[in-house]
Amino acid sequence: MSKRAASSNPFDALRKLRKTASSSSAGAAFVATQRDAALPAHSAEHAMFVSPTLDLALLVVAPGTPVAFKGAVRIAAVVGTCRVLGAEMRGPTLWSALGAMPVHSRFLHVFSPSSASLLQIEAVAASTTSTSTSTSTSTSTSPAAGAHAASQTQRRDSKRQGSTHHQAYAAGSDLNGGDADDDRVREYTAEIVRLLGTLPAAVRSASGACVVAVRAHNTHIEHIERMMPVFRSILTTDAPRRAVSSSTAGPASIRHLMIVSPESHDAAAGSAPPTVIPDSWRDSASKLVEAAAAGVPRICIVGARNAGKSTFARFLVNTLLTSAPVATSGGSAAAAHPEVAYIDCDPGQPGLSPPGLVSLHCVRAPLLGPAFTTLLPPLRALFVGSSSPREDPDYFAACVGELVAAWRREMPSAPLVVNTNGWIKGMGYDLLMHFIDTLSPTDLVHVAPAVARSGPAGHFERVLRERCPSARVLAVDSASDLAASRIKLNAADQRALSMVSYFMRPPAAEPHAPFSPTRWDLDTPLTHRAPYAVAMQSLRVKFVHEDVPASQALAALNGTVVGLVIDACEYHQQQQQQQQQQSATPATPADGRDAHAGIRIVPACFPLVPANTHCVGLAVVRAVDLDSGMLHVLSPVPRNVLLRVNLLVRSPGVELPVCLLTDGLDSIAAAGRPSAGASFAPPPYTTYMLAEGAGAAAKRNRHLLRRKVSGRN
């Protein structure tokens, strides 16, 4: 390398490697992961060196030039420090100790689909991070704080062992990519060291540069694109771009990673803008991390719809989990927390659970992806059965209040982050103020556009300060409005995406098999999976927001989504009344079978009690067998947790996406060809679009509209 190249921009050498990478004696190939269009000036700061034998590549990120990417991969910092959506990853390797220092890179699953703003990898200057050579997501804490947190975790896990499937993710979150074979881990480690040795000296001398290891994932989440037309190309792309020739490239899965620059985004090609973190987010997160070192913060995030509350909540959780120790005003060090409590109060677009639930989660790993990629088992969840609190505001207020009480019982020493829904007007304002009084937050974070702070947003912040004078109110700016115009999925599509992701988890191979939050089986339709069989007499059924007679209960359950609830309430008096009504109702089927098969229905006049219920997940009632008195249900919830469910809750606000009903019908129709020796009717015409005509949808209540009254003078 010439002295001129070394003395100028260190990444100039990487530009020259575009023409000489294929002849490199080391065998590593440079991948220009931009499109064939003209490259922006700063895109040359990004370089990727791909292993010719493994699904592994090294990505070099220059300081000040974040790398936005699309796809689903696993990443780990090898040299330097990088940050993804607030999650810091510190490389365990130093250039000065290369070859003598072991490489123990911890890979994190990262999902960056175009259904949301694309994630960015940014290099972090060494002066802003700790000099500790800790692992990718863990930082050192004081012995007293670490022992206290460990004892709290051990007591909580032992208390709830076997009751829910929360511990499966908390104990083994599969962050190392599922490499249980030590030989496989050593193989990747050796290849990382070898690739590091092939990097030019200019990269090593670059100040603040970060080297990130990228691996292909094996979660099969990209197969979700075939479920609905609107899901196409959210994780993959068919656009032409520069790639490595087949003779030098590793496995094809690495080539599915698409790195794009802000200037190369094209709305017609399905690209979404990158997630641009405003400065107000970083400033507020730093203040909250410092507050977490002095006590246990209760952070409540409020704002209107589509303001960016969920994205900021993930950013804050990741920062609390992975932030490096920083000096506080009291002279102590604010270190990362081993776990963060997260309450999601948005049943329409929850971040960690399927739609229709409000939940409390214990988060111990960074949340690097949108909602449908980070569905986790809840520590406590309650079934709301609607995408909005409008249906039953009193019950919703009781549910979120119970989640706060559950946090105080289960995780009193963990910082709490609460993401509220975007209903802040009318009755939604009253619900929010009631929740703030119940929570008594230490910090209120208001997410709103900067231009609106001189108007309604500024007035709302003044109201928050007057309502909760003991809380610190932090104003953060909304994310870029460009995302809303580029992202092609609306709220209903996002809910369908989460429902598909939830139900297409692989079935547990064993009764006590652990829950895997980063595994999907999208190649096996629900219609091809073996359901669980449960006796009807062992369950109670609750219909919310409607009243269904006992004679029509099974018909109302068949083929629907139900909430799986563990209910501690007793209904002795209600059960006696139910039995009397059932004995007085004649059997309607012609064959004389019992139409309700002894099913027990909780009357609509008796609401659910949040303090006595816990929703462990959702299920699909696939079939009703009146001969055997069994219900056939499909659910990703493990069998040992299903055994404790004693109540099914049905609500019209939670529906199964049509694509899950029709998935697999093509193969059934193909099996009905004459060569197969069977006859099957072709699948019926179905669509996920809104139907038209009388009776196509439920009649809306319009009595609250103001109508013009005309009269005689």
N, C-alpha and C positions, 0 to 999 in steps of 0.2 A: 504494500500500500504506500502510496506516495505521501510525502510530508504535507503536501498541500491538502490532500483529502483528510489527513488526520487533524490538521490545524483548523480546517473549516468545520462546517456542520458534520458531526460524527455520523449522521445517517446518510451522507452522500455516498458512502461505500455501499449501502444497501440498494441505492438506485442502480449502481453499476452491476450489482449481482443479478439483475433481471436478465442479462444476456449471457452470463457465465454460470448460472446455477446448475444447469443440466450437465456440465462437464466437471462439476466439483468432485474431487477425489474422495471426499468424506461420504458421499452418497446422499446427503440431505439436499432437498430441492426447495427453492424459493417459490412461494405461491403468491402471485399478485391477485388478491381476492377482491379486486374491483371489477366493474363491468368494462366492456370493450370501449365505452365512451371515454372521452378525454379525462384523465385523472386530475383531480384537484391538486394544488401545490402541496398541501399538507398531507395528502394520502401517502406520499412516499415515506413518511415517518413511520408507517406501519409495515412490518415485514413478518412473514411466517415461514418457518423452516419445518418441513414435513418429514417424518421418519419414513423410509422406504419399506419398512417391514411391519410396523405397528400402527395402530390407530392413534397416533400421537403427533403433535406438532408444538413448536415453540413460537409464540407470538411476542414480538418485541414492540413495546409501547413506549413512545417518546413522551416526556413530560409536557403537559399543556395541550396535548392533542388526543382527546379521548377517542376510543375505537368503538363505534356502534356496530352491532352485529345482529343478525337474524338467524334463528335456529335453536337447537337444543343440544348442549354440549356439557362437558365437565371441565372445569378450569381449576388451576392451582397456581399460586405465585411461587416462582422458583428463585428468582433474584430480584431484590427490591420489594416494593410494596405497591399494590394496586387496590383499587376500590371499585365495587360494583353495587350501585344502589345503596350506598352507605355502608356496605359490608367491606371491611378492610381485610386483605389477605397479605400476610407478610411472608416473604420467601425465606426458607431456612438456609439458603446457600449464599455465600459471599464470594465475589470474584477472587479475592485474595486467598481464599481457602478452598478453591475449586480442586477437587480430587482428594483432598484430605478431610473435608467436612461431609458428613452423610447428608443425603437428600431424602427427606421424609415429607414429600408434598402431599397435602390433604386435598383431594379433589372434591369440589362442590358441584352439584347439579345446578345448572343455570338454564333457564328457559326464557327465550326472547322472541315471542311470536309477534306477527304484525297485527294481532287482535288488540294489542296495547302498544304503548310507546316502546320502542326498542331500547334495550339496555345498553349501557356503555361501560367499557373498561378504561379506567383512567389511572395513570401512574401518579403516585403520591410522593412528594419530595421527602427525602430522608429527614429533613429538619422538622417536619410536622408529625412524625411518627416516633414511636419508641425505638430505642436501639436494642431492645430485647429481641433475641432470636427465637421467638415462640413459634408455635405452629400456626397454620393458616387462619384459624378462627378463634383461637384461645389466647388469652393474655394472662399474665401473672397477677394474682391478687394477694392481699394480705393473708397470713395464716389464719387469723381469727375469722375474717370474713369468709374465707374458703371453707373452713370447718363448719361454720354456722350454716352456710348454704348447702353443704353436702349433707349435714344432718337433717335439715329441713326436707331436702329432696328424698333422702332415704326413708324418712318417716311417712311422707306423703305417698311414695310409691308402694311401700309395704302396706299402707292402709287401704289403698285402692287396688292392690294386686288381685287380678281376676275379676274385678268389677267392670272395668272398661278396657278398651284396647289402646289406651293412651300410652302406656309404658313401652309399647313396642316401638314407637317412633322415638320416644324420649331416650331410651336406653341405647338403641342401635339405629341411628338415623340413616345408615347406608350412604354416608357422605364420601366414603372412599371408593365409590363406584362399584361396590359389590365384589371386589377382588378378595375373595376369601383365601385364594391360593397364594401362599407366601412366595412361591417361585414366580408367579405372574407379577407380583408387586416388585420383586427384585429385577425382573426383566424390564419393566417400565422405568424403574429407577436408573438402571444401567444405561438405557437408551436416552434418558434425559441428560445424564452426565456426558454421554457421547455427543449429543447435539449441542450442548453448551460449549464443548471444545471446538466445534466447527464455526462458531460465531466469530465474525471479524473483530479485530482489536478495537476498532472504532466504536463498536457497540459496548464493549466493556468499559471504555473510558468515558462514555456518555454520562453526564451528570443527571441523576434522577430517572434514568431509563429503567424499565421494569420488564422482566422476561416472565411470560405466563405460559404454563403448559396447558395445552388444549387436547382433550380426548373426546372421542366419539362416545355418545351415550347408547345405552341399550334398553331404554325405557319404552320404546315403540310409541311414543306419544304422537309422532308425526303421522301415524295412521288415522288420526282423528280427522284429518282433512277430507277423507272420503265419506264422512257421515252426512254432511250437508253441503250444498253448493257454496254457501256463504263462508264455510270453513276452508275453502281451497286456498292453498299457498300461504297459509298463515305461519307455517314453520319451514317450508321448503320453497323453492323458486324454480321456475322453468326458464328464467331469463338467461341469455347467454352471458358468460363471464369468463375471464381468464382462469385457467386451472392448470394443474400439473398433468403432464402426459402420463399415460397409463404405465409406461415403463419405469417411471421414477416415483409415482405417487404411492402412498400407502393405501389403506382401505378406502373405498369410495365414500364412506360415511363422513370422513373429514371434509370432503369436497362439498358436502351439504351445508357447511358453515359459510354464511355469506356476510362479509364485512363490507359495510357501506359507509359513505361519508354524508354529512348533511346536504352537500350540494348535489349528490347523486340520487336523492330520493325522488321517486316518481310515483305519484298517486295512481296512475293508470296501471302500473306494474304491481300494485298491492303493497307498496312499501309504506311503513308508518314512520313518523319522525322519531328521532331519538329522545330519550328521557333526559331533558336538560334540568339539572338540579339548580334552582335559584340560590343565590347567596343567602337569602333569608332562611332557607332550610338548614344550611350548614350552621349559621349563627344560632338559630333556635335549638338545633340538636346539641350543639356544644354546651349551651346553657343548661339543657335538660340533663345531659350526662354529668355535668358538674353537680347539679342538684341531686342526682341519684347517688352520688358519693356521700352526701351529707345525711341522707335519709331515704325513705321509700316514697318516691313520687307517685302521684295519681294524676296521670296526664290524660286529658280529655280533648279530642280533636273534633272541632265543629266546623260547619260551613254548609253552603248550599250544594245542590246536586252538581256533579261533574266539575267540582272545584279542585279535585286532586287529593281528597282526604285519605283515601285508601293507599295511594302511592306514598304520601308523606308518612302514613302510619308504618308502612313497610320500611321506608327509609329510616325512621326513628328506631324501630325494633332492631334492624340490622346494626345501626350505630351503637345501641346499647349493648348488643351482644359481642361486638368485635372491636370496639374503640380501644385504642392504645391508652395506657395510663397517662393522664395529664395532670398538671399541678392545679390545685383548687385554691380558692381564696383563703381557705383555712390552713394551707400548707400541706394537706394530705394529697394522695394520688387517687384520682378517679379512674378505677379500672373497669374492665368489661364485666358484665354480669353473666353468670352461667345460664340464667334463664330469665325470661320476661313474660309476665302475664299479659294476655291480649284478650280484650272483650270486644266482640263484634256485634254492634247493635243495628246492623243493616240487614234485614232478612231478604231484601230484594237482590242485593249484590254483595253477599258476604265474601270475605277474603280467604277464610280457612275452612269453611264448611259449605255443604250444599245449600241451595236456596230454600227459604222457608224456615230457617233456624236462626236463633241468636245463641251465642256460645262463648264460653271461656276456654282459652287454650293456654297451655304451658309451652312456650316456644324456646327451644334450645339450639336452633340452627338458623342461619340467615334465610330469609324469604326472598329468593332470587327468581322471581317469575310472577306472572299474573295469577288470578285466583284459581283457575282451573288446573294449574300445575302445583299448587301448594295446599291441597285439601288434606287436613290433618285430623286425627281423632281428637275430639274435644275432651277437656277435663270435666266440663259440665255444659250441657246444651239443653235448650228448651224449644219445643216445636211451636212455632207461631202459625204456620200454615198459610202465609200470605207474603207477598212481596212488599207490603206496606203496613204500618201500624193502624191504618185507617179502619180496618175491619173491626178491631176490638182494641181500642186504645187503653182501656183499663187493664186488660190482660197483658198487653205489651209492657206497660209500665211496671207491672208486678214481675214480669220475666226479667227485665234488665236490672231491677232491684235485687232479685234473687241471685243474679250473676255477680253483682258486687258483694253480696253477703258470702257467696261461695269463694270469691277471691280472698276475703278476709279470713275465712276458715282454712282454706287449703294452701294459699300462697301469700301469707302476710308480709314476708320479707322480700318478695320480688317486686320490682317496679311494675306498675300497671299502665298499659296503654289502651285507651278506649277509642274505638272508631265509631262515631255516631252516623245515623242516616242523614240524608240531605233535606229532610222535611223540617224547615225552620220557620214556617209561616202558619198562622192560624192555630189550629189545634196542635200542629207539630211543634210550634214554639212553646206551648204549655207543657207538652211532654218533655221537651228538652230541658226546660227550667226545672221540672219536677225531678228529672234524672240528675241534674247538677246538684240539686239540694240533697239527693240521696247519696251521691258519690262524695261530695265535698272535695273537689279536686284541688290539688296544689298548683296545677298549671292548666290553663286553658289555651289551646292553640287554635286560632281562627284562620282558616285557609280561605282566601278570597283574592280576586284580581286586584292588582295594585291601583288600577284606575278607579275602582269602586270604593276605595277607602275614604274618599271625600264625600261619599253619599251614603247609601244604605249600609254598606259594610262598616263604615266608621261609626255610625249610630249603633249598629249591633254590638260592636266592641265596647262602646260606652255602657250599653245595657248589661253586658257580661260583667264588667267591672263593678257596676252598682249591685248586681244580683249576688255576686260572689267576691266580696272585697278582700277576702283572705287569699285568693288565688292570683297567681301571676298570669296576665293575659299577654300572649305572644302572637303577633301578627305575621303570618307568612304568606308569600305570594303564591298564586295558583300557577300550575304548570302552563306551558305554552298552549294557547288556543288552537294551534295548528294540529294537535293530535285529534281533537274532536272532529275536524273536517277530513282528516285522512283515514281514520279508522272506520272500516266499513261495517262493523258489528254494532248493533244497538243494544239496549239493556236486555231485551228479550233474547237476543242471540247470545249474549254473554251468559244468561242464565241457562240456556240450552247447552252451551259449551260446558258449563260446570256440571250439569246433570249427566251429560255423556261421559265426562271424565270420571265422575263419581261411580257410576254403575258399571263402567267398563274396567274396573280393577280385576286383576286375576283372582279366581276363587281360591280360598285357602286350601292347601293340600292336606293339612292336618287340622284337627279340632282346635289346637292351641297355637296354630301357626301365627307368627308375628305379622302385623300390618305393615305393608311396604308403601310408603307415600310416593315413591318414584317408580312404580311399575304399573303398566297398563297391558291389557289383553284386548286389543281392538280388533283382532282377527277372528275372535269367537263371538258371534252374536248372542244376545240374551236368549233368543229362541232356541239356541243350541246348548244351553247350559242346564245342568241338573239343578233343580230348585230344592229348597228345604221344605219338608212337610211338617206341618204343625197342626195339632188338634184344635178344632174350633172351640171346643168347650174349655180349653185351657187359656183362652184369651178373652179380653174385653175389647170392645170396639167403641170408639168415640168419633162422632161426626161433628166437626166444628163449622160454624157459619151456616149451618143448615140443619134441618130435622128430617131424618129418614126413618120411615116405619120399619119395624122388624122384618116384615115380609119382603121388603126390598133391600135389606142391608147387604146381602151377599151380592146381589146384582150391582149395587153401588160400589162394592169393593173390587170386584173382578176387573183386572187389567188396569189398576190405578196405582198411584204412588201413595204410600202410607208412612207415617212416622212410627219408628220403633221406640216405644216409651217404657221405661221401668217406673211403674206407678205404685207408690206406697199407700195410697188411699184405700179405704174399705167402703164397699158399696152394698152392705147387707140389705138395707131397706130397699134400695133401688133394684137389687137383684130379685127380691121377692115380688115387687111390682112387675118386673120384666117377665118373670115366670108366669104370673097370672095372666098377663096380656098375651103371652105366647100360647098358653093353653086355651085361651078363648078364641084365638085366631085359627081358622081352618087351614089345612094344607092346600095350597093353590096348585101344585103340579098335578098333572093327570095321573102320574104313576103312584101317587100317594106318598111321595117322599116329603120329609119335613122341609118347608121352604127356608126356614132360618136355621135348621140343624142345631138348635140349642145355643145359638150364639148370644152372647150377653152384650147388650148395648148400654152404654152410659148415657142417660138422658141429656138432652141439650140444656136443660135448666140447671145442670150441675157442671160448672166450669172446671177446668183443670186447675190444680193448685201447684204453682211453680215450685214451692218449697218441697213438695212430695213427688215430683216427677223429674225424670232425666231421660232425654232423648239420645239414644246411642247411634242413631243414623236413620237412613231411609231404606225402604224396600219396595219391590214391585210385586203385587199380588198377581201371579201369573195364571193361576187357575183355581177354581173352587170345585172340590170333589165331594158331592153330596152323599155318595154311596159310603165312603169311608169317614166322612166328617172331617176332612183335612183341607187346609189351605196350603197351596204351593206358592212359596215366596222366593224371590231372588234378591240378594243383598250382598254387598262386599263386607259386611260386618262379620267378624269371626264367629264361629259356632259357639264357643264358650260364652260369648257375650249375648248371643241370641237366646240362649237358654234362660236368661234372666228377664227377658222381655215378656210382659203380661198385658200390654195395652197397644192396640193399633189405632192410630189417629188419622182420620181421613179428612182432607180439606180440599175444596175446589181450587184453591189458590196455588197448589203445587201439582203440576201436571207432568206427565212423561213426554219427552220430545218424540215427535212422530218418527224421526229417523231411527230410534231404538226399537220401535214397533215393526218397521219395515226392513230393518237390517237382517240379512239372511234369507229373505224371501226369494231372491234371485237364485240362490243355490237350491232352494226347495223346488222352485219351478223347473230348474234344470234337471233335478232328479226325477221329475214327473214325465220326462220324455219317454217315448215308447221303448227305447233301448234299456231304460232302467227298470222296466217291468212294473211301473206304478203310474197312477194318474193323479195329478194334482192340478187344481184350478190355478190359473195365473194369478199373481198377486193383485189385489184391488188397487185402484187408483187412490193415491194418498198425496197430500201436500202439507207442508208446514206453514203455508201462507194462510191468511185470514179468509174464512169462507164468506160467501155472500148469500143473501136470501133470508126469508123468514125462518126463524129458529136456528140460525147458524151460530148465534152467540147468546149469552145470557142477557136478559133485559136489564138495562142500567137504570138505576134510581135517579130520576131527574127532578124530584120534587123540591130540591134546594135552589133551582134556577129561578131567577127573577123573570117573571113574565109580564108582558105589557097588557094592561087591562084597559079596554076601551069601553066607554059608556056614553050615554046620551047627555048632551049639554042641558 
